[in-house]
Amino acid sequence: MTQNPKTSLTEQEYLAIERRAEFRSEFFGGEMFAMAGASRKHNRIVTNLVSSLDNQLRERPCNVYSSDLRVKIPATGLYTYPDVVVTCGEEEFADEEYDILLDPLVVIEVLSDSTEAYDRGKKFEHYQSVESLSTYVLVTRNSMRVEKYVRRDGGAWLYTEAHEEGAVVEIEAIRCELKLEDVYAKV
């Protein structure tokens, strides 16, 4: 019995499918990967992050997007949907559909059991190749903990974390702060 060989999708084929799809999928190396639905806690944290950042950036030329804006990592070909993306100034999109962002300044991922290893490892490796990215933030869903990676001169990333009540995480690139009590409100 002959098995059918696995066929790879081109980026154009992925985008044609994805732009019509009811559910989101990431794309890498010719394959689509369906994204699982998020829990109530996950959604609440994303809502809190977007609200907090959007309020702080309202009078500045910055935008905050939730997990429905696709980001392409040009150097590796990954198409992904970060939980929160912040841009400032003129934004760069892949095409005239304006649904594929190329130049995120800040990316925030809310960790879940199924994505934590990927978000900390391979996905962060992809993000590090994006020249515009200055800050990568990981938010733990099941406990109060926010980790921040900031790109330094020479390409090194400085790691800090906050996990105590009353803590504040400063995101210098956009002159904003995330109070942990706000991030985890109603969670």
Secondary structure, 3 states (H helix, E strand, C coil): CCCCCCCCCCHHHHHHHHCCCCCCEEEECCEEEECCCCCHHHHHHHHHHHHHHHHHHCCCCEEEEECCCEEEECCCCEEECCCEEEEECCCCECCCCCCEECCCCEEEEEECCCCHHHHHCHHHHHHHCCCCCCEEEEEECCCCCEEEEEECHHHCEEEEEECCCCCEEEEHHHCEEEEHHHHCCCC
